């Protein structure tokens, strides 16, 4: 989704030349109606998915993936007022070691970071993620040619790997951001949106990428207090030991007891709980097995939120982009050009 500014024109030429060729010839996911909706916990094996035709696409340009590439397969079904999407993609490594605290030989605690990270560009101690960007109301210029690349901007001062925003006011996108450490364990997608806000280090560090409103929950950093993490899991199991996790659920938090850990032990630096409100609209189940992620998502077809794409016309076409992150904060593999969702009645 992110490109260097100088590559924007050549990327548009590439996509435009390929509209009738192999890049965009097969880019449509067809959602079929099912009587019995899939159970999210059933993954790809639920019988409902057998009736849906799979679309397989190549994602390219991502950090940590072999040759920067991965293949993703997408299916969609709907039942009643709900839509369900299944996305599977290849990722040879399960990455969950997201910025943990590690106890040092001298007894101090240190947050592990990629020494090359200059700010917001972690590619060593992070998590696997998946993102879909929907063009809300066909509002974004060039989305039909470039897909999510139409809102990607690099080479701007203050950010090592670019920003994401739409070109003008009124162009908006709906981001479905699945995070394997921060939202996967609580069964949700981080429901976000995109507008035309430009990057400012203090006022808008995320540029146009923002979160839908919430009434409760979410994730927050576990801070160091007097040199030690403020909280730990009440089971006192280190994250890098059997039974440990690199996230801390709010209901499992306990005051930190340094005596429970020895040098080399790691503990979570992120605390999580379910989103309440608009930000928690999308339910998800995700699992990794034998070099592949399986993500199942469900949401009401019509939410009524200004921050969401509304699947309110079964005869309509809904354009979206797809990106996968292999242990990377922002350097994702992406699909060149738009993908489309249509409904079969």
C-alpha positions, -999 to +999 in steps of 0.1 A: +000+000+000+029+024+005+052+035-023+079+061-029+065+093-043+086+090-074+071+056-082+035+068-082+034+076-120+050+044-130+027+024-107-003+040-123+011+031-158+017-005-147-019-009-134-035+009-163-016-013-188-027-044-170-064-038-167-072-064-193-042-086-185-034-111-157-029-085-129-065-074-129-083-099-151-093-120-121-099-096-091-134-102-080-146-120-049-182-132-051-202-134-019-228-161-021-259-164+001-259-193+026-287-206+048-264-214+077-236-189+084-201-203+091-189-206+126-158-185+130-141-211+151-144-236+123-119-217+101-118-227+065-132-262+072-167-249+080-192-263+054-205-228+044-172-220+027-174-250+004-201-232-017-180-201-022-155-197-050-120-187-039-100-158-054-062-163-051-040-132-055-003-124-051+008-098-026+043-083-031+067-059-016+066-070+020+094-072+046+103-106+059+082-126+034+104-148+011+112-126-019+088-101-004+058-121-016+029-142-004-002-157-018-037-150-004-070-167-009-103-149-003-138-162+000-171-144+011-206-155+021-236-137+036-266-147+057-293-126+071-278-092+078-242-104+081-213-108+058-185-132+064-150-132+048-123-159+049-087-149+041-058-173+041-023-164+033+012-179+034+036-169+062+063-194+071+069-179+105+045-172+134+055-138+148+041-129+182+072-114+200+059-079+199+083-054+216+086-075+248+104-065+280+134-087+287+152-091+320+189-083+317+219-100+334+221-071+358+185-074+368+172-044+348+144-046+323+147-035+286+122-033+258+135-051+228+136-031+196+150-033+161+181-011+162+174+000+127+139+013+136+139+051+133+104+054+145+073+034+136+092+010+114+098-021+135+106-052+116+122-075+142+101-075+174+066-072+161+034-092+151+018-106+120-011-086+107-036-085+079-054-054+065-083-047+041-090-011+030-125-005+016-133+026-005-163+041+012-190+051-013-166+050-043-153+083-030-115+079-036-101+091-069-079+065-087-089+037-063-104+019-093-070+019-110-045+018-081-065+002-052-051+010-018-019+025-034-040+056-043-036+067-006+000+058+000+027+085+003+064+081+010+094+104+009+078+128+033+097+145+061+094+130+096+085+094+087+109+066+077+084+047+057+057+071+045+021+080+054-013+070+045-041+095+036-066+103+008-060+132-015-089+155-007-116+160+019-146+137+014-125+107+002-127+081+030-118+045+035-127+017+059-097-002+073-102-037+087-069-042+106-064-077+121-035-078+146-024-112+158-012-100+192-034-069+200-068-080+186-067-116+175-067-131+211-099-112+219-116-122+187-119-088+170-106-067+141-093-032+148-120-012+129-103+020+116-108+045+089-089+067+065-093+104+056-072+132+041-053+143+072-017+150+065+012+140+088+022+163+117+045+148+143+026+161+173-009+167+160-015+139+136+014+113+138-009+087+121-017+111+092-050+099+077-052+066+094-075+068+125-095+046+148-133+043+148-148+057+180-149+033+210-168+033+242-145+010+261-116-015+258-087-016+234-050-020+239-025+000+258+012-002+266+024-017+298+048+010+311+080+007+331+076+020+367+107+023+387+125+004+360+102-026+360+070-034+340+039-022+359+019-054+354+024-091+347+002-120+340-011-134+373+002-168+363+037-154+364+047-173+333+073-156+311+062-148+276+090-169+261+082-200+282+056-227+276+021-213+284+033-177+282+019-150+259+032-117+244-001-100+253-017-094+287-055-096+290-068-070+314-086-096+334-053-115+339-032-085+350-014-085+384+011-062+401+045-070+389+067-093+410+103-092+399+112-122+420+092-145+396+116-139+367+153-145+359+176-129+333+165-138+298+128-140+307+105-118+287+071-104+295+044-086+275+045-049+269+009-047+257-024-051+276-056-059+257-093-060+261-123-061+237-134-028+220-168-015+229-187+006+203-180+014+167-144+002+168-155-033+178-179-039+150-160-067+133-157-101+150-127-123+140-110-156+145-074-161+134-051-191+136-017-200+122-008-236+112+020-250+090+031-218+074-003-203+068-027-178+085-064-183+084-086-153+093-124-154+094-142-121+098-179-112+102-197-079+104-232-065+099-236-056+062-251-023+072-237-007+104-249+029+098-215+043+108-200+070+087-166+053+093-177+020+077-183+007+042-220-001+039-229-032+019-264-019+013-268-028-024-266-064-033-262-054-070-233-031-062-195-035-065-173-027-035-136-021-041-109-029-016-072-034-011-054-062+007-021-062+026-003-087+048+024-080+074+051-105+083+065-094+117+064-058+104+049-026+117+043-010+083+063-028+055+035-049+042+031-070+011+002-056-010-020-064-040-013-043-071-046-026-082-080-029-066-099-060-056-137-061-058-165-077-039-199-085-055-229-104-042-247-132-059-284-132-049 
